[in-house]
Amino acid sequence: MQKDSHIPAHLRPKYSSSSESDNREDEGNEADRKSQKKKYGLVKIGKYEVRKQEEVDNPYKALPKKQIEIYKKSERRQLTEEEMEMKRKEMLQNANWRDEVRTTNIKRNALRDEEENRRNEGKTANFIRPMLNSAASTMTVEQQLRSHRRELQRTSGFTEQNANLVATAEIEYTCREPT
């Protein structure tokens, strides 16, 4: 009887045969099984002795932490009267310079505003009306109605009355003769 070689030995069915070759294979398989069991998991050789944690040599020991020196701010020495006076003068000069820069900026912006006002004197405040008129002249009646409807639908006060107004306007538009 031929055995399947692709099936591992430990999964093969046990055949009852009297041939010695089968018995030898079974003995070899048992030895293989024992050796396979020893090839995985925690492998112990001989007696396992419990050792203290200190005795275990670990090549991956954590390196000891280096002591980081705490930064200490050096104490400032007291300024002499002369140094204090020099600092005060420097601060006053800086403040005066900032005031001069600020006043020149204010004057320059005031002149700009006056010039802009002079340029805009002849213009009307109602500048949007011509833009609306030009838009109305370019839109067809249908486009104006659609725009008006969208406008009404956007408002919170859209009611049936508003819808009726739009509907009557559309009816009037459709009843007109094309020109």
Residue, then its C-alpha position, 0 to 999 in steps of 0.5 A: m500500500q502506497k502512502d501519500s507523501h504530501i500528507p504530514a506523518h502525524l496526520r496520516p491514518k494509522y494502518s494496521s499492517s504486520s510489515e516491519s517497515d511500517n513499524r519502523e516508520d511509526e517508531g521514527n514518527e514517534a521520535d519525530r513527534k517528540s523532537q517536534k514538541k521540543k522545537y517550539g515554546l519554552v525549551k528547557i534543557g536539563k533542570y531549570e533552576v530559579r535564579k534571582q533577577e539580579e543574576v540574569d544578564n540582560p544585554y538590553k538593560a536600560l542605560p542609566k539616566k544622565q543627571i540633567e543639570i537644572y538651569k539656574k538663572s543667574e542673578r542680575r546685578q543692581l544697576t548703578e545710578e548712571e546706568m539707570e539714568m542712561k536707560r531712562k534717557e534712551m526710553l524717552q528718546n524712543a518714545n519721542w521718536r514713536d510720537e513723531v512717527r505716529t503724528t506723521n502717519i496721522k497727517r498723511n492719512a488725513l490728507r489722503d482722506e481729504e483728497e478722496n472726498r474731493r474726488n468723490e464730491g460730484k458722485t451720487a450716493n445712489f450708485i447701485r440704481p444704474m447697475l440695477n437698471s442695466a441688469a433689468s434692461t438685459m434680462t427678459v421678462e421670464q428671467q425677471l419673474r424667475s428671479h422675483r420668485r426665487e427672491l420671494q421663496r428666500t424670504s420667511g414671509f412667503t405665503e400663498q398670497n405671494a405665490n398667487l401674485v407670481a402665478t398671475a404674473e406668469i399667466e399674464y406673460t403667457c397670454r401676451e402675444p410674442t412680438 
